[in-house]
Amino acid sequence: MPDTFDLVSILALTATLAVVVILIGLRIRRVGFTSLVLIALALGIGIGVLFQGHLDYVAFIGDAYIQIITAIVAPLIFISILSSVTSLGSTAKLRTIGLSSLFWLLLTNAIAIVLTLAVALTVGLGRGAELELSSEGSDALSGLVKPLDQVLLGLLPSNIAGDVASNGIVPIILFAVLFAVAFLVANRNRDPRLQTFKHFIDGAKQVVMTAVGFVIELTPYAVLALVATTTATAIARIETVIALVGVLVLTIGLAFVSAYVINGVLLRVFADVNPLRWFKFLTPAQYTAFTTQSSVGTLPVTIPTLIRRVGVKEEVAAFTAPIGTTIGMPGCSGIWPILVAVFSVHALGIDYSLADYLALAGICLLVSLGTAGVPGTAIVSATAVLTAVGLPLEILVLLIPISAVAGTASTMANVSAAATAATIVARRQGVLDDAVFLSSGAPDPAETAVDAAPAVRDGASATRDDAAVRAAEPTDLDATRELNIPDEIILGRCELPGSRTAAEPPLTTTIR
């Protein structure tokens, strides 16, 4: 917030609050949730253009929303995984789902890396650029790269309270899996005393999901503030954005190709679902991710959306979706680092062979594992890749002003890839409910609570013919039936340093 009184900032806040009142009125009149988010997006652009440079108070609204929704991520992941895995009945199923999730998440990133490398080399990204590099700011970036042993230790739970406080996704997942496996082993003989623990976990899940629903209802108003500040930031950096327009255009273009073309093909070939229908369910999630830029914030809505719209069984959705926010991530850990590296090679006139580019691709894929759970994924990934291949970090300092803009599309690609992987894993495990996918519409959550259709049994694909039989069977999904959660949104953010509150390193680098 501004240190001194700023009348224009007050006017900007007043205008924003007036629009919020209008949006609330539209919500009361039962305007669809998707339409409300789109209206907020359009009006947010207008506020950003009109009040650029005076949006400190407005930015507070968006930042507050990000903090609130991030606060419920840790309990959501822990309770969802614990509830889902304890319902598996055996550790063998958990092992199969885990390996399959890892494979498909890394595959989506590998495809994005190869495609990005091919396109960047074909168009000659960075050729002819005259750079004046400064080391100012690069020292701070080099500090982001941690030794391999520290990275690996950081993935293990040490203090669960600290992991929850810092939203350490991987440690939380491992801790939840540890508890769930312990329950499965202790409950081999179906001990009645352990059922009390299971009932408690299932009840806690319902409470957490209800709280998620409350927070998600605030999304349109947060989108208004977040889009306004993002628009103002882009306008303030317009000269740098124009100078680096090639990198920006390729980042956004390849992110959309990854999200729609690559994922569409994977969904059709390996999940045997209609990609257009699938994207229809995920579209509101994608443009919400585009505006909010929070990969971790995806989870409160990704999980119920996959279960209740796509038909992914909860045991898969609750496991693969959280993993997808830290591993793979084609937008922030694939497309962006490769484009930065190729731009560096061409702009500096470095002689790179085919073997060098193949090594670059391999390192980038490994880095997408090594940065799991580390805040600032896009910057950390690019820093690690440049350091590993010996390219100067000063190039990354030059590109920081456009990283926040590029991060919008990158986050959307991350969200799409995680949802795609979950869908494919469910199909390959025989737990993708076609009855849910084919019957799902997009009713407004204010008008009706959408039932979570029962998941199919392990080892058999669902069809509409046996849906009636399964509907009569009690499942662990019944607890989600009455939850009033908008089924149309996902939040995502690469959390790029400097895009919200972190101070950017001084930029003395110029481009002509």
C-alpha positions in Angstrom: 0.0 0.0 0.0 1.2 3.6 -0.6 3.1 5.3 2.2 1.4 8.6 1.6 -2.2 9.6 0.9 -3.0 9.1 -2.8 -6.3 10.4 -4.0 -6.2 8.5 -7.3 -5.5 5.2 -5.4 -8.6 5.9 -3.3 -10.6 6.5 -6.4 -9.3 3.3 -7.9 -10.3 1.4 -4.8 -13.7 3.0 -4.8 -14.3 2.1 -8.5 -13.2 -1.5 -7.8 -15.6 -1.8 -4.8 -18.4 -0.3 -6.9 -17.8 -3.0 -9.5 -17.7 -5.7 -6.7 -21.2 -4.5 -5.6 -22.4 -4.8 -9.2 -21.0 -8.3 -9.4 -22.6 -9.3 -6.2 -25.9 -8.0 -7.6 -25.4 -10.1 -10.7 -24.7 -13.1 -8.5 -27.9 -12.6 -6.6 -29.7 -12.4 -9.9 -28.3 -15.9 -10.6 -25.9 -14.9 -13.3 -23.7 -18.0 -14.1 -20.4 -18.3 -12.3 -18.5 -18.5 -15.5 -20.2 -15.4 -16.9 -19.4 -13.6 -13.7 -15.7 -14.4 -13.9 -15.6 -13.2 -17.5 -17.3 -10.0 -16.7 -14.9 -9.4 -13.8 -12.0 -10.2 -16.2 -13.1 -7.6 -18.7 -13.9 -4.9 -16.1 -10.5 -5.6 -14.4 -8.7 -4.8 -17.6 -10.6 -1.5 -17.8 -9.7 -0.6 -14.2 -6.0 -1.5 -14.9 -5.9 0.8 -17.9 -7.6 3.7 -16.2 -5.7 3.7 -12.9 -2.3 2.3 -13.8 0.3 3.2 -11.2 -2.4 3.7 -8.5 -3.6 0.2 -7.8 -1.8 -0.5 -4.5 -5.1 -0.7 -2.5 -6.7 -2.8 -5.3 -3.7 -5.2 -5.4 -4.3 -5.8 -1.7 -7.6 -7.4 -2.5 -6.1 -9.9 -5.0 -3.1 -10.7 -2.7 -5.5 -11.3 0.2 -7.5 -13.8 -1.8 -4.3 -15.6 -2.9 -3.2 -15.9 0.8 -6.7 -17.1 1.9 -6.9 -19.8 -0.8 -3.3 -20.8 -0.3 -4.0 -21.3 3.4 -6.5 -24.1 2.8 -4.2 -25.9 0.4 -2.3 -27.8 3.1 -5.3 -29.2 5.0 -7.0 -30.0 1.6 -4.1 -32.0 0.3 -3.4 -33.8 3.6 -7.1 -34.8 4.3 -7.9 -35.6 0.6 -4.9 -37.9 0.2 -5.4 -39.5 3.6 -9.1 -40.2 2.9 -8.5 -41.4 -0.6 -5.5 -43.7 0.1 -7.2 -45.3 3.1 -10.0 -46.2 0.8 -7.8 -48.1 -1.6 -7.6 -51.3 0.5 -4.0 -52.2 -0.4 -0.6 -50.5 -0.9 -0.2 -52.1 -4.3 -2.8 -49.8 -5.8 -1.0 -46.8 -4.3 2.3 -47.9 -5.8 0.6 -48.3 -9.3 -1.1 -44.9 -9.2 2.1 -43.1 -8.0 4.3 -44.5 -10.7 1.7 -43.9 -13.4 1.2 -40.3 -12.2 4.9 -39.6 -12.3 5.2 -41.0 -15.8 2.4 -39.0 -17.4 3.3 -35.7 -15.7 6.9 -36.0 -16.9 5.8 -37.1 -20.4 3.7 -33.9 -20.8 6.7 -31.8 -19.9 9.1 -33.8 -22.1 6.8 -33.3 -25.1 6.6 -29.5 -24.3 10.4 -29.3 -24.0 11.0 -31.0 -27.4 8.4 -28.9 -29.1 9.7 -25.7 -27.6 13.3 -26.5 -28.6 12.3 -27.3 -32.2 10.2 -24.1 -32.6 12.8 -21.8 -30.9 15.6 -23.2 -33.1 13.5 -22.9 -36.3 12.6 -19.3 -35.8 16.1 -18.4 -34.5 14.9 -16.9 -31.3 17.4 -14.2 -30.1 19.4 -14.0 -33.3 20.5 -10.4 -34.0 19.7 -9.1 -30.5 22.3 -6.7 -29.2 22.6 -7.1 -25.5 24.4 -5.1 -22.8 24.6 -7.3 -19.8 25.1 -6.3 -16.2 25.9 -8.6 -13.3 23.6 -6.6 -11.1 20.8 -8.8 -9.9 22.3 -12.1 -11.1 24.0 -12.8 -7.8 20.6 -12.9 -6.1 19.3 -15.3 -8.7 22.3 -17.6 -8.4 21.4 -18.0 -4.7 18.1 -19.6 -5.7 20.0 -22.7 -7.0 20.4 -25.2 -4.1 22.8 -28.2 -4.1 21.2 -31.5 -5.1 21.4 -33.0 -1.6 19.5 -30.0 -0.1 16.9 -30.2 -2.8 16.3 -33.9 -2.1 16.2 -33.4 1.7 13.7 -30.5 1.1 11.3 -33.0 -0.5 11.2 -35.1 2.8 9.0 -34.1 5.7 11.0 -32.9 8.7 8.6 -30.8 10.7 5.0 -31.3 9.6 3.9 -28.0 11.2 6.6 -26.1 9.3 5.8 -27.9 6.0 2.1 -26.9 6.4 3.1 -23.3 7.2 5.3 -23.1 4.1 2.9 -25.1 1.9 5.6 -27.7 1.2 3.5 -29.8 -1.1 5.7 -32.8 -1.5 6.5 -33.2 2.2 2.8 -32.9 3.0 2.0 -35.5 0.4 4.6 -37.9 1.7 3.5 -37.4 5.3 -0.2 -38.1 4.3 0.9 -41.2 2.4 2.9 -42.4 5.4 -0.2 -42.2 7.6 -2.4 -43.8 5.0 -0.1 -46.7 4.4 0.2 -47.2 8.2 -3.6 -47.4 8.3 -3.8 -49.9 5.5 -1.2 -52.2 7.1 -2.8 -51.9 10.6 -6.2 -52.5 9.1 -5.4 -55.7 7.2 -7.8 -57.7 9.4 -10.5 -55.0 9.3 -10.1 -54.0 13.0 -13.4 -52.3 14.0 -11.4 -49.9 16.3 -9.7 -48.4 13.3 -13.0 -47.6 11.6 -13.4 -44.7 14.0 -10.2 -43.2 12.5 -11.5 -43.6 9.0 -14.8 -42.0 9.8 -13.1 -39.1 11.4 -10.9 -38.5 8.3 -13.9 -38.7 5.9 -15.8 -36.3 8.1 -12.9 -33.9 8.2 -12.7 -34.0 4.4 -16.3 -32.9 4.1 -15.7 -30.0 6.5 -12.6 -28.9 4.5 -14.3 -29.2 1.2 -17.2 -27.0 2.5 -14.7 -24.4 3.6 -13.2 -24.5 0.1 -16.6 -23.8 -1.3 -16.9 -20.6 0.7 -13.5 -19.3 -0.5 -14.1 -20.2 -4.2 -17.3 -18.1 -4.2 -15.0 -15.1 -3.8 -13.1 -15.8 -7.1 -14.9 -13.4 -9.4 -14.1 -10.4 -7.1 -10.5 -11.5 -6.7 -10.1 -11.9 -10.5 -11.3 -8.3 -10.9 -8.4 -7.0 -8.7 -5.8 -9.4 -10.0 -6.5 -8.6 -13.7 -6.4 -4.9 -12.9 -3.0 -5.1 -11.3 -1.6 -7.4 -14.0 -2.8 -5.1 -16.8 -1.2 -2.1 -15.1 2.1 -4.0 -14.7 2.1 -4.9 -18.3 1.5 -1.3 -19.4 4.2 0.0 -17.1 6.7 -2.4 -18.7 5.5 -2.0 -22.2 8.9 -0.9 -23.6 10.6 -4.0 -22.3 7.7 -6.2 -23.3 7.9 -4.8 -26.9 11.7 -5.3 -27.0 11.3 -8.9 -25.9 8.1 -9.5 -27.7 9.5 -12.6 -29.5 10.1 -14.4 -26.3 6.8 -13.4 -24.9 4.8 -14.4 -28.0 6.5 -17.8 -28.2 5.9 -18.4 -24.5 2.2 -17.7 -24.7 1.8 -19.4 -28.0 3.6 -22.6 -27.0 1.7 -22.6 -23.7 -1.6 -22.7 -25.5 -0.3 -25.4 -27.9 0.8 -27.5 -24.9 -2.5 -26.9 -23.1 -4.9 -27.6 -26.0 -3.1 -29.5 -28.8 -0.7 -31.7 -26.9 -3.1 -32.4 -24.1 -6.0 -32.9 -26.6 -4.1 -35.6 -28.5 -3.1 -37.3 -25.2 -6.6 -37.3 -24.0 -8.0 -38.7 -27.2 -5.3 -41.4 -27.6 -4.7 -42.5 -24.1 -7.8 -41.6 -22.1 -10.3 -42.1 -24.9 -12.3 -39.0 -24.1 -13.7 -36.2 -26.3 -11.1 -33.4 -25.9 -13.6 -30.7 -26.8 -16.0 -31.8 -24.0 -13.1 -32.1 -21.6 -11.9 -28.6 -22.4 -15.4 -27.3 -22.0 -15.3 -28.4 -18.4 -11.8 -27.1 -17.9 -12.1 -23.7 -19.8 -13.2 -21.6 -16.8 -10.4 -23.2 -14.8 -7.9 -22.3 -17.5 -8.8 -18.6 -17.8 -9.0 -18.3 -14.0 -5.5 -19.8 -13.9 -4.4 -17.4 -16.6 -5.5 -14.4 -14.4 -4.5 -15.5 -10.9 -1.2 -17.3 -11.7 -1.2 -19.8 -8.7 -0.4 -23.4 -9.4 -0.8 -24.4 -5.7 -4.1 -22.5 -5.6 -5.3 -24.9 -8.3 -5.9 -27.7 -5.8 -9.0 -26.5 -3.9 -11.0 -26.8 -7.1 -9.1 -29.1 -9.4 -9.8 -32.1 -7.2 -13.6 -31.8 -7.0 -13.8 -30.7 -10.7 -11.9 -33.9 -11.8 -14.2 -36.0 -9.7 -17.5 -34.4 -10.3 -17.2 -33.3 -14.0 -14.6 -35.5 -15.6 -15.3 -38.7 -13.7 -11.8 -39.3 -12.2 -12.0 -41.5 -9.1 -11.0 -39.6 -6.0 -8.0 -41.7 -5.1 -6.4 -40.6 -8.4 -7.6 -37.0 -8.4 -6.5 -36.4 -4.9 -3.0 -37.8 -5.6 -2.1 -36.8 -9.1 -3.4 -33.2 -9.0 -1.2 -32.2 -6.0 1.8 -33.9 -7.5 1.1 -32.0 -10.8 1.7 -28.7 -9.0 5.3 -29.6 -8.2 6.4 -32.1 -10.9 6.3 -31.7 -14.6 4.7 -28.3 -15.0 5.4 -27.8 -18.8 4.7 -24.1 -18.7 7.0 -23.0 -15.9 9.5 -25.8 -15.9 9.6 -26.7 -19.6 8.7 -24.0 -22.1 10.0 -21.0 -20.2 13.5 -22.4 -19.3 14.1 -23.7 -22.8 13.1 -20.4 -24.4 15.4 -18.4 -22.0 18.3 -20.8 -22.8 17.9 -20.7 -26.6 17.5 -16.9 -26.5 20.8 -16.7 -24.5 22.7 -19.0 -26.9 21.6 -17.1 -30.0 21.8 -13.5 -28.5 25.4 -14.2 -27.2 26.5 -16.0 -30.3 27.4 -19.2 -28.5 28.2 -22.2 -30.7 25.8 -25.0 -29.6 25.8 -28.4 -31.1 23.0 -30.9 -31.4 24.5 -32.8 -28.4 24.4 -29.6 -26.4 20.7 -29.0 -27.1 19.9 -32.6 -26.2 21.7 -32.2 -22.9 19.8 -28.9 -22.4 16.5 -30.8 -22.9 17.6 -33.6 -20.5 18.7 -31.1 -17.8 15.4 -29.2 -18.1 13.4 -32.4 -17.6 15.5 -33.3 -14.5 15.1 -29.8 -13.1 11.3 -30.2 -13.3 11.8 -32.8 -10.6 14.5 -31.0 -8.6 12.5 -27.8 -8.1 9.4 -29.6 -6.7 8.0 -27.8 -3.7 10.2 -24.7 -4.2 8.4 -21.3 -4.4 9.0 -19.3 -7.6 9.1 -22.3 -9.9 9.6 -20.4 -13.2 12.5 -18.3 -12.0 14.1 -21.2 -10.0 13.8 -23.6 -12.9 15.3 -21.2 -15.4 18.1 -20.3 -13.0 18.9 -23.9 -12.4 18.9 -24.8 -16.1 21.1 -21.8 -17.1 23.5 -22.6 -14.2 23.7 -26.3 -15.2 24.6 -25.6 -18.9 26.9 -22.7 -18.1 24.9 -19.8 -19.5 25.0 -16.4 -17.9 22.2 -15.5 -15.4 22.3 -11.9 -16.6 20.1 -13.0 -19.5 17.4 -14.1 -17.0 17.6 -10.7 -15.2 16.9 -9.1 -18.6 13.8 -11.3 -19.0 12.3 -10.8 -15.5 10.1 -7.8 -16.6 8.1 -10.1 -19.0 8.2 -13.2 -16.8 5.1 -12.1 -14.9 3.2 -11.6 -18.2 4.4 -14.9 -19.6 3.5 -16.6 -16.4 -0.2 -16.2 -17.0 -0.2 -18.6 -20.0 2.5 -20.8 -18.4 0.2 -21.4 -15.3 -2.7 -22.3 -17.6 -0.5 -24.9 -19.3 0.5 -26.3 -15.9 -3.1 -26.7 -14.8 -4.1 -28.3 -18.0 -1.2 -30.8 -17.9 -2.0 -31.9 -14.3 -5.7 -32.4 -15.1 -4.7 -34.3 -18.3 -2.4 -36.6 -16.4 -5.0 -37.3 -13.8 -7.6 -38.2 -16.5 -5.2 -40.5 -18.3 -4.1 -42.2 -15.1 -7.7 -42.8 -14.1 -8.4 -44.4 -17.6 -5.3 -46.6 -17.5 -6.2 -47.8 -14.0 -9.8 -48.5 -15.1 -11.3 -45.9 -12.7 -12.5 -43.2 -15.1 -16.3 -43.0 -14.9 -17.6 -42.4 -18.4 -21.1 -42.0 -17.0 -20.1 -38.9 -15.1 -18.1 -37.5 -18.0 -20.9 -37.9 -20.5 -23.7 -36.7 -18.3 -21.9 -33.7 -16.7 -23.2 -30.3 -17.7 -22.2 -27.0 -16.3 -25.1 -25.8 -14.0 -24.5 -22.9 -11.8 -23.5 -24.0 -8.4 -25.9 -21.5 -6.8 -28.8 -23.3 -8.4 -28.0 -26.9 -7.6 -25.5 -29.0 -5.8 -23.9 -31.4 -8.3 -23.8 -35.0 -7.2 -20.5 -36.7 -7.3 -21.3 -39.9 -9.2 -19.8 -43.1 -7.8 -16.5 -44.2 -9.3 -16.2 -47.5 -11.2 -14.6 -50.5 -9.7 -10.9 -51.1 -10.1 -10.0 -52.9 -13.4 -13.0 -52.0 -15.4 -13.9 -49.0 -17.6 -17.2 -47.3 -16.9 -20.0 -47.2 -19.3 -23.5 -45.7 -19.3 -25.0 -49.2 -19.2 -23.7 -50.1 -15.7 -24.1 -46.6 -14.3 -27.4 -47.4 -12.6 -25.9 -50.4 -10.8 -22.9 -48.4 -9.5 -25.2 -45.5 -8.5 -26.8 -47.7 -5.9 -23.4 -48.6 -4.3 -22.1 -46.5 -1.4 -18.6 -45.0 -2.1 -16.1 -42.7 -0.5 -17.3 -40.0 -2.9 -20.8 -39.7 -1.3 -19.4 -37.2 1.2 -18.9 -34.7 -1.6 -22.5 -34.7 -2.8 -23.8 -31.7 -0.9 -20.8 -29.5 -1.2 -21.6 -26.2 -2.9 -18.3 -25.8 -4.8 -18.2 -24.1 -8.2 -17.2 -26.9 -10.5 -15.8 -24.6 -13.1 -12.7 -23.0 -11.8 -9.1 -23.8 -11.0 -6.5 -21.4 -9.7 -2.9 -21.4 -10.7 0.2 -19.3 -10.2 3.9 -19.7 -11.0 4.5 -17.2 -8.1 7.2 -15.4 -10.0 9.4 -13.2 -7.8 8.4 -9.6 -8.4 5.0 -10.4 -9.9 3.2 -9.5 -6.6 5.1 -8.5 -3.6 8.7 -9.6 -3.9 11.1 -6.9 -4.8 12.7 -7.3 -8.2 16.5 -7.1 -8.6 17.7 -3.8 -10.1 17.6 -4.0 -13.8 20.5 -2.2 -15.5 20.4 -4.6 -18.4 19.3 -3.0 -21.7 18.4 -4.3 -25.1 18.6 -2.5 -28.4 
